[in-house]
Amino acid sequence: MKRIFTLLLLCLSSLSRSQSNFSADSVMLDRVYNEVLLKGECYNNLRYLCKNIGQRLAGSESAAKAIEWGKNTLQAYQPTNVILMPVEVPHWSRGNNEYGKYTIANKVGSKKKALKTAVSPALTALGGSVGTNGEITAEVVEVKSFDELKALGEENIKGKIVFFNKAMDPMLINTGAAYGGAYPIRGQGPSEAAKYGAVACLIRSLTLANDNYPHTGATRYQDSIPQIPAAALSAVAARQLSADLKQNPDLKFTLHLSAIAYPRTLQANVVAEIKGSEFPNEYITIGGHLDSWDIGEGAHDDGAGIVQSIEVLRTLLALGYKPKHTIRVVLFINEEFGNDGGMVYADSCRAQNLKHIAALESDAGGFTPLGFNCDCNDYQLEVFQSWKPLLEKFSLYVAQRGGSGVDIGPLKKDESDTVALFGLKVDGQKYFDYHHSNNDVFENVNERELKLGAAAMTSLIYLIDQNGMPASK
Amino acid sequence: MKRIFTLLLLCLSSLSRSQSNFSADSVMLDRVYNEVLLKGECYNNLRYLCKNIGQRLAGSESAAKAIEWGKNTLQAYQPTNVILMPVEVPHWSRGNNEYGKYTIANKVGSKKKALKTAVSPALTALGGSVGTNGEITAEVVEVKSFDELKALGEENIKGKIVFFNKAMDPMLINTGAAYGGAYPIRGQGPSEAAKYGAVACLIRSLTLANDNYPHTGATRYQDSIPQIPAAALSAVAARQLSADLKQNPDLKFTLHLSAIAYPRTLQANVVAEIKGSEFPNEYITIGGHLDSWDIGEGAHDDGAGIVQSIEVLRTLLALGYKPKHTIRVVLFINEEFGNDGGMVYADSCRAQNLKHIAALESDAGGFTPLGFNCDCNDYQLEVFQSWKPLLEKFSLYVAQRGGSGVDIGPLKKDESDTVALFGLKVDGQKYFDYHHSNNDVFENVNERELKLGAAAMTSLIYLIDQNGMPASK
């Protein structure tokens, strides 16, 4: 009997921690949206981050300044504490002299001599690429896939530049999935081409826009394969090169990349904490990544996630909210080129036996929020979806399974980990128009959309904190 | 027995017309998205409409050109027929000389003389405003509501300029609702102010952006009230004027508007039709409005809806689809200033006893589609919502009751009309940043988002055509 009673109590307690008190929660969510929309500071914070600090490639001086700024900004809102957590990161620079050029012959009418035209395609080194050490000039072999590369073999590739001309699939409405489909080309393309003796590698930028911005992003050399220089062509330049190759299959492409790798260096995650009042040993982490690529200003990727995460903390404190669980905001370093910050953070939590009940990341751009993806078990999904009526009031329609974020990913080693990982789901149709390019600047972030995302995140964190996120009934 | 059998047959037939054949429909929707995303012409059509024709204020020469363009564009896709339906519209022009100015005194430090500063606030006449007939110079009374105006009364208002400084409510996540809340000020403000003897009227622009674009839009004078000139200040100018009035309550504001009204004139709706193969006497209408305000290019409002509606027709024909019902694409004239096109179209349909089963409008901007609003009865909502699994594949999450569109509205006189009216629901957080301003230009429409909207509309029209939209079981 006593055991049944205990079980009953456990059930009741579990329910009381996961079922929302609809009307109280609804009032609080209104307060959250009021605070963020009317007094939110995330947009001004983003302006400072983008315009006064700018790009923040991990390992760079600028990233160091951003870390300092992040710490000071968080401290000014007076959470329980703010610490820097040391993280070793790579240090790479593209230098300041990268270009491509080639000449085409246009056979016009019946003239005997063809007109020569010089072409300067818009391109930029892939992140982590080696430099060209002077110019590399070679013929170009265009392929769309690794299979095509393999079929051509060493006899057709050796000594040439391989040009992967594969676009993201526009038919995938989830642009993240379209990116995922083209991603292997950027990550593995250079080494795959080098296996057959290619001397350099060009890829079509990973974007759905039809413009002249080249988009960089990490490439990774395989061990024991020669490292060849690799660059991304803009969508326009890729289309033109493809057309030019049809008319001039023997054209010689000259590539110059001034990229250089320096020794790894020490930077830091910024970790701010509000101590929990009821369950101080149970953690909820919110974050984004402070580093960006070195072109543009990293406004959407992921300045937006950074200032939104800070805004969650600011808003909870401004409303005088006392969280039950310990809430952490983490500005992760180096998501872009190895996820060092995310891995160090997860390792540190494990080493200290910190129990995470949930984590939330914003790293899909500062666009209109549509809801959240959740990487969790069935029961947690049920709990999460029971909040849909509260969230739909704010046009947050999506409460579905899906990826969360690269930085918080390591908090869940495998399915036995019961932490529920959430990712802010946004209207991301334009995300890859900006992503990793000179076009990812503050001016392309809309104040209201950014704030709506921060308010959505704060709302979810409040609901998790109030109602818990147990792994089972 | 025979009667029961007939009833049973009727039931079966009703079911077969409203229940989706999931797998066949799913294949067709894939074909639709493929066609629009890979071969869609709506973005190029929008470029032409915005850049080669430009603004299309009803009654203007430019609107006449747009009607001609609409007819030719639709004809080129070879529907069953294209006709022009004459519509009488107003003809108004803002002229080319509108400005405001005032001088403020800044008392700086202990200097005896205040520094005088001239201010030139960004403003533009409201649509339909009378001109100032030379300059009007008067003191300014700032109010936020009609109640405040009433409380001040004639003794405080007579001979002055009334300045309605009311912002759209940022707390309303549905920006259309926020617009609706501020709309009466623009529509009725000038006449309300004139009742108390005001000589002119200024309003804060209806926008959620914090910038310097003034936003025009229709105002309507009440009969037997003196017609006073009325202009919209940009959000920035309104904030500044409000601040300046606090320091300089007696400042004199000079307003010059060169607006002029001409006699009403004859223009036209463009109506293209694909004859139905099974139910040629049952109609489905798709449309947007071809007219725009006279500043900017009417790209989102409603160039987007126009080229998307045309794209629905183009896509169905390009796919060789033979609709069961008669499908019409209507480019309505003069939504902005009286809804003449919408009313003439509905009257014409009634006069000919045409039975509409459904209509769909896109007039919320060319942004990422989120689904559809539906103005329909309970059973129709059920039928519509039964298609959710088909639509959610394309991230169309919203299938809810809600407003459809101004142009198609008159097709449903009252609840006894069984036509189901649909409105494309988009991510409209930025819509009022552009709406009715010089900022509503082609460059602010994203190709992919526009095409996704057209594909969504084509998908819904296909589902309605295939499965019917009966008013009851």
Contacts between the chains, C-beta under 8 A, distances in Angstrom:
chain1	res1	chain2	res2	distance
A	30	B	171	8.0
A	33	B	171	6.3
A	33	B	173	7.8
A	34	B	171	6.3
A	37	B	170	4.8
A	37	B	171	6.1
A	38	B	170	6.8
A	38	B	171	7.8
A	170	B	37	4.8
A	170	B	38	6.8
A	170	B	448	7.2
A	171	B	30	8.0
A	171	B	33	6.3
A	171	B	34	6.3
A	171	B	37	6.1
A	171	B	38	7.8
A	173	B	33	7.8
A	173	B	393	7.7
A	173	B	394	5.2
A	173	B	395	4.7
A	173	B	452	7.2
A	174	B	395	7.1
A	208	B	448	5.8
A	209	B	447	8.0
A	210	B	447	6.9
A	367	B	427	8.0
A	368	B	427	4.8
A	368	B	429	4.9
A	370	B	370	7.5
A	370	B	397	7.2
A	370	B	427	7.9
A	393	B	173	7.7
A	394	B	173	5.2
A	395	B	173	4.8
A	395	B	174	7.1
A	397	B	370	7.2
A	397	B	397	4.1
A	397	B	398	6.5
A	398	B	397	6.5
A	427	B	367	8.0
A	427	B	368	4.8
A	427	B	370	7.9
A	427	B	427	4.6
A	429	B	368	4.9
A	429	B	446	6.8
A	429	B	448	5.4
A	429	B	449	5.2
A	429	B	452	6.7
A	430	B	446	5.6
A	430	B	448	7.5
A	430	B	449	7.2
A	433	B	446	7.5
A	446	B	429	6.8
A	446	B	430	5.6
A	446	B	433	7.5
A	447	B	209	8.0
A	447	B	210	6.9
A	448	B	170	7.1
A	448	B	208	5.8
A	448	B	429	5.4
A	448	B	430	7.5
A	449	B	429	5.2
A	449	B	430	7.1
A	452	B	173	7.2
A	452	B	429	6.7
